[in-house]
Protein backbone atom coordinates (compact mmCIF):
# COMPACT_ATOMS: atom_id res chain seq x y z
CA UNK A 1 0.00 0.00 0.00
CA UNK A 2 2.86 2.40 0.80
CA UNK A 3 4.33 1.83 -2.66
CA UNK A 4 1.00 2.85 -4.21
CA UNK A 5 0.86 5.97 -2.05
CA UNK A 6 4.32 6.92 -3.28
CA UNK A 7 2.96 6.92 -6.82
CA UNK A 8 -0.25 8.81 -6.09
CA UNK A 9 0.87 11.63 -8.41
CA UNK A 10 1.23 9.09 -11.22
CA UNK A 11 -2.24 7.71 -10.46
CA UNK A 12 -3.65 11.23 -10.52
CA UNK A 13 -2.01 11.95 -13.87
CA UNK A 14 -3.24 8.64 -15.31
CA UNK A 15 -6.78 9.40 -14.18
CA UNK A 16 -6.65 12.88 -15.73
CA UNK A 17 -5.27 11.46 -18.96
CA UNK A 18 -7.92 8.72 -19.14
CA UNK A 19 -10.67 11.30 -18.70
CA UNK A 20 -9.17 13.61 -21.33
CA UNK A 21 -8.69 10.80 -23.86
CA UNK A 22 -12.23 9.56 -23.36
CA UNK A 23 -13.78 12.95 -24.16
CA UNK A 24 -11.17 14.32 -26.56
CA UNK A 25 -13.31 13.84 -29.66
CA UNK A 26 -16.66 14.41 -27.99
CA UNK A 27 -18.41 17.66 -28.91
CA UNK A 28 -20.04 17.93 -25.48
CA UNK A 29 -17.25 16.40 -23.39
CA UNK A 30 -18.18 15.49 -19.82
CA UNK A 31 -21.83 16.25 -20.49
CA UNK A 32 -22.00 12.95 -22.37
CA UNK A 33 -21.45 11.15 -19.05
CA UNK A 34 -24.73 12.69 -17.88
CA UNK A 35 -26.67 12.46 -21.15
CA UNK A 36 -25.85 8.86 -22.09
CA UNK A 37 -27.63 7.19 -19.13
CA UNK A 38 -30.53 9.63 -19.50
CA UNK A 39 -31.02 8.76 -23.17
CA UNK A 40 -30.76 5.04 -22.42
CA UNK A 41 -33.31 5.43 -19.64
CA UNK A 42 -35.71 7.23 -22.02
CA UNK A 43 -35.44 4.42 -24.59
CA UNK A 44 -36.03 1.74 -21.95
CA UNK A 45 -38.97 3.65 -20.48
CA UNK A 46 -40.65 3.85 -23.89
CA UNK A 47 -39.96 0.19 -24.67
CA UNK A 48 -41.00 -1.29 -21.35
CA UNK A 49 -43.93 1.04 -20.81
CA UNK A 50 -45.48 0.40 -24.23
CA UNK A 51 -44.25 -3.01 -25.35
CA UNK A 52 -43.67 -5.23 -22.32
CA UNK A 53 -45.92 -3.22 -20.01
CA UNK A 54 -44.74 -4.45 -16.62
CA UNK A 55 -45.88 -2.40 -13.68
CA UNK A 56 -43.16 -0.70 -11.65
CA UNK A 57 -43.67 2.61 -9.94
CA UNK A 58 -41.51 5.47 -11.23
CA UNK A 59 -39.66 3.25 -13.68
CA UNK A 60 -37.31 6.05 -14.94
CA UNK A 61 -35.65 6.29 -11.49
CA UNK A 62 -35.39 2.50 -11.17
CA UNK A 63 -33.89 2.12 -14.63
CA UNK A 64 -31.55 5.11 -14.42
CA UNK A 65 -29.99 3.89 -11.16
CA UNK A 66 -29.37 0.49 -12.74
CA UNK A 67 -27.98 1.95 -15.96
CA UNK A 68 -25.60 4.22 -14.07
CA UNK A 69 -24.25 1.32 -12.05
CA UNK A 70 -23.87 -0.95 -15.07
CA UNK A 71 -22.13 1.71 -17.16
CA UNK A 72 -19.63 2.25 -14.36
CA UNK A 73 -18.99 -1.45 -13.83
CA UNK A 74 -18.70 -2.55 -17.46
CA UNK A 75 -16.68 0.46 -18.65
CA UNK A 76 -14.30 0.31 -15.69
CA UNK A 77 -13.69 -3.42 -16.14
CA UNK A 78 -13.05 -2.96 -19.87
CA UNK A 79 -10.73 0.01 -19.26
CA UNK A 80 -8.86 -1.93 -16.56
CA UNK A 81 -8.23 -4.74 -19.02
CA UNK A 82 -6.88 -2.26 -21.60
CA UNK A 83 -4.84 -0.25 -19.11
CA UNK A 84 -1.72 -2.42 -19.10
CA UNK A 85 -1.50 -2.73 -22.87
CA UNK A 86 -2.16 0.99 -23.32
CA UNK A 87 0.66 1.84 -20.91
CA UNK A 88 3.21 -0.68 -22.19
CA UNK A 89 5.76 2.10 -22.73
CA UNK A 90 5.63 2.98 -19.03
CA UNK A 91 5.65 -0.63 -17.85
CA UNK A 92 8.93 -1.36 -19.61
CA UNK A 93 10.68 1.89 -18.68
CA UNK A 94 9.58 2.87 -15.18
CA UNK A 95 9.81 0.77 -11.98
CA UNK A 96 6.21 1.48 -10.93
CA UNK A 97 3.68 -0.91 -9.36
CA UNK A 98 1.73 -2.37 -12.28
CA UNK A 99 -1.50 -2.22 -10.31
CA UNK A 100 -1.61 1.57 -10.55
CA UNK A 101 -2.93 1.29 -14.11
CA UNK A 102 -6.10 -0.72 -13.37
CA UNK A 103 -6.50 1.39 -10.21
CA UNK A 104 -6.40 4.61 -12.24
CA UNK A 105 -8.97 3.17 -14.69
CA UNK A 106 -11.39 2.44 -11.84
CA UNK A 107 -10.86 5.85 -10.21
CA UNK A 108 -11.62 7.54 -13.55
CA UNK A 109 -14.77 5.41 -13.67
CA UNK A 110 -15.76 6.56 -10.18
CA UNK A 111 -15.42 10.19 -11.29
CA UNK A 112 -17.71 9.53 -14.27
CA UNK A 113 -20.06 7.64 -11.96
CA UNK A 114 -20.24 10.64 -9.63
CA UNK A 115 -20.91 13.03 -12.51
CA UNK A 116 -23.77 10.80 -13.64
CA UNK A 117 -25.46 11.46 -10.28
CA UNK A 118 -26.39 14.94 -11.53
CA UNK A 119 -29.05 13.79 -14.03
CA UNK A 120 -30.25 11.23 -11.49
CA UNK A 121 -31.08 13.96 -8.99
CA UNK A 122 -32.74 15.98 -11.75
CA UNK A 123 -34.98 13.00 -12.60
CA UNK A 124 -35.76 12.53 -8.89
CA UNK A 125 -36.93 16.13 -8.70
CA UNK A 126 -38.87 16.05 -11.99
CA UNK A 127 -40.72 12.84 -11.14
CA UNK A 128 -41.34 13.86 -7.55
CA UNK A 129 -39.54 10.80 -6.22
CA UNK A 130 -38.80 11.33 -2.49
CA UNK A 131 -35.19 12.05 -1.57
CA UNK A 132 -34.75 10.37 1.79
CA UNK A 133 -31.94 10.45 4.38
CA UNK A 134 -30.82 6.99 3.20
CA UNK A 135 -29.23 8.74 0.20
CA UNK A 136 -26.38 9.64 2.57
CA UNK A 137 -25.41 5.96 2.32
CA UNK A 138 -24.50 6.35 -1.37
CA UNK A 139 -20.78 7.06 -0.80
CA UNK A 140 -20.51 3.70 0.97
CA UNK A 141 -22.37 1.98 -1.87
CA UNK A 142 -20.12 3.60 -4.48
CA UNK A 143 -17.02 2.59 -2.49
CA UNK A 144 -18.22 -1.03 -2.41
CA UNK A 145 -18.96 -0.91 -6.14
CA UNK A 146 -15.50 0.52 -6.83
CA UNK A 147 -13.73 -2.11 -4.69
CA UNK A 148 -15.68 -4.94 -6.33
CA UNK A 149 -14.95 -3.55 -9.80
CA UNK A 150 -11.26 -3.12 -8.99
CA UNK A 151 -11.08 -6.76 -7.90
CA UNK A 152 -12.62 -7.92 -11.19
CA UNK A 153 -10.34 -5.55 -13.14
CA UNK A 154 -7.19 -6.78 -11.39
CA UNK A 155 -8.17 -10.37 -12.09
CA UNK A 156 -8.77 -9.77 -15.80
CA UNK A 157 -6.07 -7.19 -16.63
CA UNK A 158 -3.11 -9.63 -16.84
CA UNK A 159 -5.19 -12.06 -18.90
CA UNK A 160 -5.99 -9.28 -21.36
CA UNK A 161 -2.26 -8.68 -21.87
CA UNK A 162 -1.34 -12.33 -22.33
CA UNK A 163 -4.34 -13.42 -24.41
CA UNK A 164 -5.44 -10.98 -27.11
CA UNK A 165 -9.02 -12.27 -27.32
CA UNK A 166 -9.76 -11.71 -23.62
CA UNK A 167 -11.29 -8.24 -24.03
CA UNK A 168 -13.62 -9.38 -26.83
CA UNK A 169 -14.65 -12.49 -24.87
CA UNK A 170 -15.28 -10.52 -21.66
CA UNK A 171 -17.32 -7.94 -23.61
CA UNK A 172 -19.65 -10.75 -24.67
CA UNK A 173 -19.83 -12.08 -21.11
CA UNK A 174 -20.59 -8.60 -19.78
CA UNK A 175 -23.55 -8.40 -22.15
CA UNK A 176 -24.76 -11.75 -20.83
CA UNK A 177 -24.36 -10.63 -17.22
CA UNK A 178 -26.20 -7.40 -17.95
CA UNK A 179 -29.29 -9.48 -18.74
CA UNK A 180 -28.66 -11.74 -15.74
CA UNK A 181 -28.64 -8.64 -13.51
CA UNK A 182 -31.91 -6.77 -12.80
CA UNK A 183 -30.45 -3.58 -14.21
CA UNK A 184 -33.60 -2.37 -15.96
CA UNK A 185 -36.21 -4.99 -15.05
CA UNK A 186 -37.68 -6.09 -11.68
CA UNK A 187 -36.88 -9.57 -10.41
CA UNK A 188 -40.56 -10.47 -10.01
CA UNK A 189 -41.01 -10.78 -13.80
CA UNK A 190 -38.30 -13.45 -14.04
CA UNK A 191 -39.61 -17.04 -14.45
CA UNK A 192 -38.83 -19.25 -11.47
CA UNK A 193 -36.53 -21.51 -13.48
CA UNK A 194 -34.17 -18.60 -14.18
CA UNK A 195 -34.23 -16.98 -10.72
CA UNK A 196 -31.32 -19.07 -9.46
CA UNK A 197 -28.99 -17.45 -12.01
CA UNK A 198 -29.98 -13.97 -10.84
CA UNK A 199 -29.99 -14.65 -7.11
CA UNK A 200 -26.45 -16.05 -7.19
CA UNK A 201 -25.16 -13.33 -9.48
CA UNK A 202 -22.69 -11.35 -7.30
CA UNK A 203 -23.11 -8.22 -9.43
CA UNK A 204 -26.79 -8.09 -8.45
CA UNK A 205 -25.90 -7.76 -4.78
CA UNK A 206 -23.60 -4.81 -5.42
CA UNK A 207 -26.18 -3.14 -7.69
CA UNK A 208 -28.99 -3.43 -5.15
CA UNK A 209 -26.87 -1.91 -2.38
CA UNK A 210 -26.47 1.10 -4.68
CA UNK A 211 -30.10 1.25 -5.83
CA UNK A 212 -31.84 0.68 -2.49
CA UNK A 213 -31.11 4.18 -1.05
CA UNK A 214 -32.11 5.84 -4.34
CA UNK A 215 -35.24 3.99 -5.37
CA UNK A 216 -36.54 2.47 -2.14
CA UNK A 217 -35.21 5.22 0.15
CA UNK A 218 -33.68 2.75 2.57
CA UNK A 219 -30.30 1.54 3.71
CA UNK A 220 -29.84 -2.08 2.57
CA UNK A 221 -30.68 -4.69 5.23
CA UNK A 222 -27.67 -5.83 7.25
CA UNK A 223 -27.95 -9.36 5.89
CA UNK A 224 -27.84 -8.12 2.30
CA UNK A 225 -25.08 -5.64 3.11
CA UNK A 226 -23.02 -8.41 4.73
CA UNK A 227 -23.34 -10.55 1.59
CA UNK A 228 -22.26 -7.61 -0.58
CA UNK A 229 -19.26 -6.83 1.63
CA UNK A 230 -18.30 -10.51 1.53
CA UNK A 231 -18.61 -10.66 -2.26
CA UNK A 232 -16.57 -7.47 -2.58
CA UNK A 233 -13.80 -8.68 -0.28
CA UNK A 234 -13.58 -12.02 -2.08
CA UNK A 235 -13.42 -10.32 -5.49
CA UNK A 236 -10.74 -7.88 -4.30
CA UNK A 237 -8.59 -10.53 -2.60
CA UNK A 238 -8.74 -12.90 -5.58
CA UNK A 239 -8.01 -10.02 -7.95
CA UNK A 240 -4.98 -8.87 -5.95
CA UNK A 241 -3.59 -12.40 -5.57
CA UNK A 242 -3.98 -13.23 -9.27
CA UNK A 243 -2.53 -9.88 -10.32
CA UNK A 244 0.50 -10.28 -8.05
CA UNK A 245 1.11 -13.82 -9.23
CA UNK A 246 1.06 -12.82 -12.89
CA UNK A 247 2.52 -9.30 -12.68
CA UNK A 248 6.13 -10.34 -13.24
CA UNK A 249 5.21 -11.75 -16.65
CA UNK A 250 3.21 -8.70 -17.78
CA UNK A 251 6.15 -6.69 -19.24
CA UNK A 252 7.08 -9.60 -21.53
CA UNK A 253 3.62 -9.53 -23.15
CA UNK A 254 2.78 -5.83 -23.02
ABEGO torsion letter per residue (X at the ends): XAAAAAAAAAAAAAAAAAAAAAAAABAAEAAAAAAAAAAAAAAAAAAAAAAAGBBBBGAAAAAAAAAAAAAAAAAAAAAAAAAAAAAAAAAAABBBBAAAAAAAAAAAAAAAAAAAAAAAAAAAAAAGBBBBAAAAAAAAAAAAAAAAAAAAAAAAAAAAAABAAAAAAAAAAAAAAAAABBAABBAAABBAAAAAAAAABAAAAAAAAAAAAAAAGBBBBAAAAAAAAAAAAAAAAAAAAAAAAAAAAAAAAX
